[in-house]
Amino acid sequence: MTLSSKPLILVTGASGFVGSNIVYEALKAGYRVRGTVRSKKVDLIKEAYATYKDQFEVIPIDDVASSDFSVALKEIEAVIHVASPLPWAANAEKTLDGAINGALNVLRQGEAVGIKKFVITSSLSAFYTASDPKTYSDHIITDKDWNSATKEQALTPGAPSMFIYGTSKTLAEKAVWEFAAQHPHIDVTTFGPPFIYGPFAPGSTPAEPTESALSTNSFIYGLLNGTLPPDIGRRSVDVRDVARAHVAALTAPDHTEFPSGQDRKRMLVAAPTLDWRALVQYLGEKRPEIKSRLPIVEEPPRQLASIDVSRAREVLGLESFTPGEEAILAAVDDLLRLEVEWKRNSLKV
């Protein structure tokens, strides 16, 4: 299915860390973009993309799981669905509902008005659980792997937030592929990124250093304050690479053009695994003014299961990914800049 010369696409969650980078990449590529955001962020994102004038517009959608998308979907040729609850969402039931029914709601309403191209942000956590014995092994994670977690496990009192998040992304993606199987005329691509680091794009510059505002860059802000991210955070990808992959998927061949058995476009995107010792040394050398803020790392890294990105290379032509050190350095630079603003704003209160 070929898009028009200047197609209008819909990006849900357009003000978030990943969503805003996708919007920015799509605008640079010449797409007209309509973004959905919560009502309270409409004015902020309009201001962020004011220079794009008629190329960008925004629609308020406060609940992707239940809202009417009829206005948002008008004249849309393709959908990039990013909006989903973050790992630190307070309520397990809402996290699961927001991820699963959010994706299905967008798919159902989009398919009903004739949209055939869908690109959806999943997560590496949909491919495995952190507690899986294969996590620390020579296992290679591929597009055939699935997290085995269940909804019942996620709803168990005391379930860790990251486990709940991983389960929500797993069940949401499974629901997406089940819908795609029932509607073979639509073309679906899903991406499974690991920890996403990198610079903030227009529309996602956080006004305060909270987890929800910083997204996964909150782990990098923790690094600046002497705390290492979770060990599985050594598997990472630059947010700009994630954005480019989503935009590239808009013009990738349809699933019907691939050999039988390879028609599902479920792809992993990741940079080589990080070594915290090497990263801390790299940051200290590149930005000596922050060296005293960084943690001391002495233990050698444990082996982590690696990630097979060959599907993204074959389908999208993505030959390489930005090294994790460079993505984190870009995040650090943004956070240092923002830190000055946060301190200035706190003095005004």
N, C-alpha and C positions, 0 to 999 in steps of 0.2 A: 504494500500500500504506500503510494507516494504522497508526501505532503506537498502543499502548494509552495510557491516560491517564497512567500513570507508568511508562514503559518502562525496562527494564534494558538499557543499552548497554555495549558493550565498547570500551575505548580502549587500544590497544597503545602501548607506549612512554610510559606514563603519568607517569613521573618526569622526562622530558626537558623542555627549555625550551618547546617547542611543545605536547607532550602534556599537561603539567601545566596549562598555560593552558586547553587544551580541557576537561580534567577539571573545572577550576574553573568555567568558563563553563557546562558542562553541569549541574553541581550547582546553580548559581544558577538555571538554567532549570527545575529541578525533576526532572531525570532521575535515575534510580538508575544509578550508574556502577560498573562492574567494570574495574579497570585491570590491565594486565600490566606487570611490571617484572622486571629481573634479580633473582635470589634475594637478593643482597647489599643490595638497596634496599627490600626488603619492609617491614622495621621502620620505616625512615625515612619512607616514604610513608604508612604507617598512622598514624604520629604526626602528619604534616602535615595529614591530613584527619580527625582524631579527632572534631572538632566535628560532622561530618556523620553520625556514628554508623552507623545501618543504611542510609544512602543511598549509602555508598561501601564497596567491598571490593576486595581486591587478590589477584592470582594470580601466583605466580612463573613466568616463562617466560624461560629463559636463551638460547634460540636460536629466533627467529621463523621461520627458514628450515626447521627440521626438527622442532620440538617438537610434541607432541600437544596440541591446543587443546580436547580434548573437555570437560574440566572448565571451562575458561575460557568456552566457548561455551554452556554449559547455561543455558537459559531466556533467552538473549540475543535481542533483537529487531532490533538494528542494530549495525554494527561501524564504528568510526572507526580506521583503521589509520595510525599515525604512525611506528612504530618502523622505523628504517632506519639503516645506518651513516652516520656523519658524514664531512665532507670530509677530515678528517685521519686517517681510519682507515689503519692501517699497510700493509695488504695489499690489493692491487687485486682479487685473486681473491675474497677474503672480502667486500670491499665490494660487488662485483657480485652475488655469491651472496646476501648478506644482503638486498639491495634487491629483486632479481628474485624469488628463491624465497621470501623473506619475505612479499611481497605475495601470491604465488600460493598459498602454504601457507595463509594466512588465508582467502583467497577460496574455495579448494577445500573446506576443512573447514567453513567457514561455510555455503556453499551446500549441502553434503551433509546438514546438519542442518536445512535449511529457512530459513535467514536470507536475506532478499532485499534488504536495504538496506545498502549499503557506501559509506563516505566515506573517501577515501584522500589522504594528503598527498604530492603530487609536488613539483615545483620549477620555477621559471622556467628552470633549466638544462636541463630536458627540452624546452624550446621553441627553444633556440638554443645555439650555442657562443660563448664569449667572443671567439674568434678569427674569428668570422664577419664578413665585411666589412660586413654590415648592422648590426653592433653600434653603430658610430659613424656613424649616418645618420638620415634622417628616416623610416626604416622603422617601421611599427606592428606590434608583435608581437600576434598573435591566437591564438585557440584552434586554428587550423588549422596553426600553425607547429610544426615538430619539429626537435630537435637531430639532426644527421646523423651523429654519432659512432657508431662500431662497437665491439663488444666486443674485437675484435682490436687496435684502436687503443689502447683503455684498458689492455690487457695488455702493450703494448709497454714494455720496460724504460725507466725514466726518465720515463714519462708523468706529468705534473703531477697532484697530488692533486685539485685542483678539476676537472680534465678527467675523471679517473676517477669522481669523484662525479657530475658531470653525465651521464656515460654511464650510470652505474648507475640514476639516476633516470629517464633516457630509456627504457632497456630495460625497467625495471620497469613504467613506465606503459604502454608498448606491450603488454607481456604482460598487464596488467590489462584493457586494452580488447579484446585478442584473446579473453580468457576471457569477458568480458562479451558479446561477439558470439556466442560459442558457447552462452551461457546467457542468452538474451534475457529470461527471466523475472526476473532480478535487476536491481536499480537501482543504478547506480554513479555517484558523483560524484568527480572528482579536482580538486585545487587546485594551481596553480602559483605559489607566492609567490616574490618575489625575496629579497634579504637581509632577514632578520627581526630586528627590534630591539624593545626594550621592556622592561617590568618582568618580574621573575621571579614565578612563582606559587607557592603552597604546594606543596611536594614537589619543587621544582627549585632551591631556594636552594643555590648551590654552596659547598662547604666550602673550596675553594681556587681561585686564579685561573688555571686551566689552560684550554686551548682546548676540551677535551672537556667540562669542567664549565660553562664560560660559553657554549658554543655560539656563535652568531653575535654575541652580545654581547661576545665576545672582541675583535672589531674596535673596539667602542666603548671597551673598556678600553685598547686600544692608542691610541685617540684621546686618552684621558686622560693618556697617557704620551708624547704628541708625535708619534704615527704615524698618518697618514691611512689609512683602510680602502682596499681596492682600488677603483679608479675605478668599476667596475660596481656597487659597493656603494651608489652614489648612487640606484640603484633599490631601493626598500625598502618594507616594510609593517610596521605595528605588530602585534606578536604577539597582542594582544587582538582585533584585527580578524580575524586568521587564525582564532583560536579561535571567534569569533562566526560566521564563515562556515561552519566545519565543523558547528557545532551547528545553524545555520539549514538546512543541507543535509538534516538528518534529517527535516524536515517539508516539504521542497520537493516540487513535483509530480514524479511518476515520469517516466522518459524516454519512456514510451509516450504521454504527454499532450502532447508537443511536436510541431510540424509535422514531416513527413518531411524528413530531411536535417539536422534540428537536435536529434536525440534524444540525442546524446552530451553529457553534462554535464561538459565539460572547461573549467575556468574559471581565469582569471587574477585575482589579487587584489594590488593595489599602490597606493601613495600616489604623488603627483606626484614626479618626479625631484628629488633634492636638489642643492644647490649647496654644495660644501664651504666656500667663503668665507662664505656667508651663515650656514651652520650654526655655524661656529666663532664668528662674531660673536654669534649668538643665544645660544649656550651661555655665552659670556663675559659677556653682559649679564644672563642669568638666574641664573648662578652665578659671580659675580665671583671667588670664592675659588679657582676652578680655571683662571682665565684664563691664568695663567703656565704651566700644564701643557699647554695646547693648542698644536697646530702652527700655524705661520704659513702661510697659503695666499694666494698672490698671483696665480696663473694663473687666468684665467676657465675655467669648465667647458666641456668638449667636449660636443657634442651626442650624446646617447645615443638609441638607438631607444626609442620610447615603448611603453607597454603598454595594450592595449585591455581594459578591465575591464567592458565592456558586458554580457557574458554573465552575470557575477555580479549585475549590476544587474537584468537581465531575469528571471533564475531565482530569485534570493534576495531581491531588493528592497534590495540594499546600495547606497544612493545615494551614499555618500562614504566615504573612508578617512581615518583620523587622519593629519595631516601628519607627515612623517618627522622634523621637528625635535622635535615633541612626544614621539614614540616614543623618540627618542634621549635626550631630557632625562629621561624616566622611567627609561631604562636607566642613565644617569649617576647619578641619585639612588640607585638600588639599589646600584650598584657602589661609590659613595662610602660607603654604609652598610656594605656587606660588607667594604670595605677595612679599616675599623676592626676588624672581627671577625677578619679574616685576620692583621692585625698582632698583635692580642691573642693569638690562638692560637699564632702563631710564637714569642712570648715564653715560652709555657708549655712549649715543647719543650726 
